[in-house]
Amino acid sequence: MNQETWLSARAFADAAEITPQAARAALRAGLAGRPWRGRYLQVRRTLGRGGQGGLVYAVALPSLPPDVAARAAQQPNVAAAASRTVRTSDEDSLAKLSALDAALAQTAGSAARRLAVQRAASEALVSSRTVYRWLDRYKGSGIRGLGRVCPATAALPRIAVSRTFDRALRRTGLPEEVLVAIAAELDKALKGLWASRAEQAGVTEVRRLAEFLLSEICERRGVGVAPDAMRLSRRRVERFAYYRVVNQRRNDRKAFDDAKPRIRRDWTGLAPMERVVADVKHLDVIVRRADGSPAWPKIVAFMDGGTGRVFVYPVLLERGEGVRQEHVVEAFLAMVADPAWGFPQGLYLDNGAEFGALVKIDGALQLLNEPGARTVIFARPYNASAKPVESLFARLDRYVFGLLPGYAGPNRMAKKTQTVGKPPQPYPGDWDDFCGTLRELIHAHNHRPVGGAWSGRSPEDWMDEKLGGGWRPATVDPMALDAAFADADCRRVDRGVLKINGRRYVHSALTALPSRTVVDLALPWRRAVPPLARIDGAWIYLEPEVPYPARWIEGARESSRRQAKQNQHVSALAKDAPRIDPVAAKIRWARTLEPPGRPAPLPELDLDDEVRERARSMRIAEKAGPSPSAAELRRAREMALTARLEAQQRHE
């Protein structure tokens, strides 16, 4: 290594096996002319990251002791640091610092510092006052404070408005501050234009309006500039083009939401059916209904988040009809009944109202998850990019739906037609044929490799890999799901028949029940599905009652069979119920209501003459009326005394 190879302080510390603080102290001592381990180090200062205001130290590798130099050559990190030549970025600042070293070593305000300042001033050919300013700037900003001071206009652009306008305004003799103020006001006008609907017309229109606003600014300020000087460059106008996002958020929220910053999620680590994403897609394929009218079918799609597989359930709606909860329920039951899919562990649903019915199975999903886990998640409205099924739909449009005859493309106004001026031809087959073809194409698509996070493997490849981990599909009785996606009700049995919404339903288990027995019902949301009744704790599908022709002997046989079924049921009830005598039970009950102890009767009365006379007197008194009260007797005595006194006075 030559004399021009330098080591940084950290590389020197690694080679010398000392701390970085001790290395920097040794380099400062070497710079002051003091030896380190008996060697005078060749040290220089450079500008870089670290130190006071960006001052760093470097040491020449040949000036190090032999053992330190040898370790520097053996250690890869030190050798790499030594191989880089450290260059000085500001020689003027370092020269000033060298002149200040002697003064910085002295105490501020001392006579020694004053002499050091005078000596530095004479060596640098400057005044002592300049050296004192260098000291103040170094104390405040470090080595960066000793650099050259930029002019006050260094941060201002060379062109304020435009070359033409700047030249024309300066000819008027107005101060430079007026040009700066006009440029600042023009910047605000440009920001407002780009944030308005004018940005939709493009940069040319914004430029034309900005030049007009510039003329208005000059008119308000009383600046007389020729109209042909009101010119702006395209670069000047496009400086604030990013403000157009304000207008986008105000008037095109869909485009603004699509451009929002988002995160990426890795779905490949999920187990099969751990999270199933559901959504509805409108197909761009024309089919015919049974009556021959054209229709645009829809699909209810389920995507297995852990494997990328897709299960579709096509739906052909009547004119003016939309996908409802009953269609989603039918699609969900079809997926659960498929042996390759089964019951999901969690659902990630679109925010549409048609998926609200799947909340009813949240209790069943809780049984397959940890306590408190979120099993049913609804996506945020207008947040399509967060649902992996949306990217799946884009692939299906390209690789599946676009292959079908009758595909008209996503633009209904510009259909892909076979003949100019005529509507596109629909799918040649019937609805069943279309559904079969669609399922076969979906099956083939599940074997197609997918790039990105799926590593170029197909959904079926991921499924086979995760089947090796022991996963098995969860099965559920479809009758239990029909009972879950239903309206609850109840009815009374009327001679083996239940009347529901004007129709009569029967069942072999129902005919055994006595009349007026209350039965719980579930009215499924799916079309063409009969009601369910809960009998003996189990759900059963009811059957519509079919009237028998009057001449058929089978009617009498069915009636006898139902009556025999009820007799058997009643006999079973009789065997299960013990015989109880209600008369004896009521007599025992009445006895329990008597007081526990009654008093003994009084001795017999002797009805002699005295008793009979007293009884006669009591009867006479009863006829005379009730006995007077004490107040009445006192009042009578007072009246009698008053009468006697009045009689005496008359005789006297």
Secondary structure, 3 states (H helix, E strand, C coil): CCCCCEEEHHHHHHHHCCCHHHHHHHHHHHHCCCCECCECCCEEEEECCCCCCCEEEEEEHHHCCHHHHHHHHHCHHHHHHHCCCCCCCCHHHHHHHHHHHHHHCCCCCCHHHHHHHHHHHHHHCCCHHHHHHHHHHHHHHHHHHHCCCCCCCCCCCCCCCCHHHHHHHHHCCCCHHHHHHHHHHHHHHHHHHHCCHHHHHCHHHHHHHHHHHHHHHHHHHCCCCCHHHCCCCHHHHHHHHHHHHHHHHHHCHHHHHHCCCCCCCCCCCCCCCCCEEEEEEECCECEECCCCCEECCEEEEEEECCCCCEEEEEECCCCCCCCCHHHHHHHHHHHHHCCCCCECCCEEECCCHHHHHHHHHHHHHHCCCCCCCCCEEECCCCCHHHCHHHHHHHHHHHHCHHHCCCECCCCCCCCCCCCCCCCCCCCCCCHHHHHHHHHHHHHHHCCCCECHHHCCECHHHHHHHHHCCCCCCECCCHHHHHHHCEEEEEEECECCEEEECCEEEECHHHHCCCCCCEEEEEEECCCCCCCEEEECCEEEECEECCCCCCCCHHHHHHHHHHHHHHHHHHHHHHHHCCCCCHHHHHHHHHHCCCCCCCCCCCCCCCCCHHHHHHHHHHHHHHHHCCCCCHHHHHHHHHHHHHHHHHHHHHHC
